[in-house]
Amino acid sequence: MSEYKVNVTNLKKNYGANHVLKGIDFKVANNEVVVLIGPSGSGKSTLLRCLNKLEEPTSGSIVIDGQDISLSSTNIDKARENIGMVFQHFNLFNNMTVGENIMLAPIELGKSSKDEAKKQAKDLLETVGLSEKFDAMPSSLSGGQKQRVAIARALAMNPDVMLFDEPTSALDPEMVGDVLEVMKDLAKKGMTMVVVTHEMGFAKEVADRVVFMADGRVMEEGKPDQVFDHPQNERTKAFLDKVINV
Amino acid sequence: MKKFIVWFSLVFGFAFIATVGQPTQQVEASEKTYTIATDVTFPPFVYANSNNKYVGIDMELIKAVAKKEGFKVEIKPIGFNAAIQAVQSGQVDGMIAGMSITTERKKTFDFSNPYYSSGIVMAVKKGSKVTSLKQLKGKTVAIKTGTSGADYANSIKKKYGFKTVTFDDSDSVYDDVKTGNAVACFDDSAVLQYGVKTGLGLKIVTKPTDTGNYGFAVRKGHNQVLLNKFNKGLKALKKDGTYAKIIEKYTGKKAVSAQKKSSENSSDSYTMLALLKQNKSAFISGIEETLWLTIVGILFATIFGILIGLLGVVPSKIAQGLSTTIIYIFRGLPLIVLALFIYNGIPSLTGTKVPAFVAGIITLTLNEGAYIGAFVKGGIEAVDSGQMEAARSLGLPFSKSMRKVVLPQGIKIMIPSFVNQFIITLKDTSILSVIGILELTQTGKIIIARNLQGFRIWAIVAVIYLLMITVLTLLSKWIERRIKN
């Protein structure tokens, strides 16, 4: 086993002539919360999506829990069971109730019986503060509620790592707090998390480490205070100036 | 993805066995049965009587020969032109349809000894002023595809300066003259004389040409045994007087006047209701055939279409290319071309017969299936890609994600298109009348061939189609509601 939960080496991703990731080295330790920040187009979402192979890397290795998922011999479905993902647009299954959304994967993949899955789903809904929504359809929920269900759904597989792809960007401002609260709780419980976000407050408060990306490279990384208060790289300074209301 | 391929081959294997396997058994089961194609209507040589049984000189002759020579015949009234193609492709063993022996036809057919002599005459509407070929200048003349009447008309049309309009059956030819669209028609004298006598509403204005011996025909170089049997049988029938009896039965004064009387009498009772009653059994079997074609066709087309559609969204370039190509080809081909190609084209290449019903089902499966494939693919693609990503990110394999998450949402999008396609399939079965399937449209044609009540019969057929489509629509709507809730 690797000492790191996530260990990315020299990761490159091209879309034709467009080089989105230009050789990324990126590590996440056990129980660590890493926040990826940077201007749009910097490649942070692409990096995140490579971590569970929703994007096929062009080259480089991605080792999660000691397993190199960039190899085609790796069973990616099996690997994904341990990597939870939360999307910007929630992506709740529209054809299922909230409860069914959460229970689908554990039941289909034989992780738990129907009764177990149901109990677990109810517990998870309670932790995200939505216990009364078990039978609701996703279309009846607010954005913030949808995102909390999406988090519960990802947690239902008991993942080792949680990936968050701008989880609050599509939310009305008053909904953001509830979602961040759930994520903070998760961090406190020791979940290993990689979060792409523009919520600098969250980054400052929760992150163990902040990684600043620009132009497909990691420009700077360090503890939140260090990066936010004493940025070394010019690009980091320029970016932080623009999002000054931290 | 592997599962899809297994599924694909399983269903296809099944479909193949179900459609092709069955009829082969039937063919093998009966010994020494020859399939003989004939025209839909060509009285007095071949036509359906009021019980929708095929009768006429040709029918009685071939049956008498068969009895004499000890073989069985299966008659396929598929129309003259279709019969010619069916013989050429080997779909049938021979044809007898008041077919004139010509040097042109001898290149591709072997003919029996002549069994009847007839020449070509010109007929015009009763009361028409046209009495000679010279008066045809600049006018239109109606002819029937592939007949020697048509050949004759084409051979003289430059000389006399007239145009021709072509139909597939004799009634359409006569109707065209009666309505005045065409001023005249050319057909065999025996046929036109019989028609005139029995109240067709036309009159003959020229003397018969001296060409025109009718023969039984087989594909050149094939079925020589059958041809010899026919010649032998014909000789025997002429000798023992059966031949003369048959000819007398259909062209004698008694026969003609009886036929005339019956058509005059019944013309009073040609109300919609009376027509429905008279042809009840014919309509019912036509409806049954149409429904069978529709149901089996929809079933196979849906399976085929869903597979093609799914193939189009599998993450593999080869699968997607295959799907696109199949949709491109079978959506691009006119249904009628596809039907004729499968029924007549393929057998002439491979030498194996394809039963008409099977050919019809294959046609519907490929054509309607291609349309279904296109909207299944479109329906799946219309589901937000985030749904698939979310399912995959949980560790669900592609096929499971597709089945549990994407398809249920895609199907909702597809349902209206399905309903639409089912209705189109029902209507499209009418096109299969070209390969001689006795479905509702072909039934209508045949009934009209007998009673000449074109307007009323087509109106009845139209109403029956509308009724069937109404039922199908209601059924689909009911299923649609069930699925949506």
Interface residues (C-beta under 8 A of the other chain):
Chain A: N52 L54 D77 K78 A79 R80 E81 I83 G84 M85 F87 H89 N91 L92 F93 N94 N95 M96 L104 A105 E108 L109 A150 R153 A154 M157
Chain B: D384 G386 Q387 E389 A390 A391 R392 S393 L394 G395 L396 P397 K400 K404 V405 P408 Q409
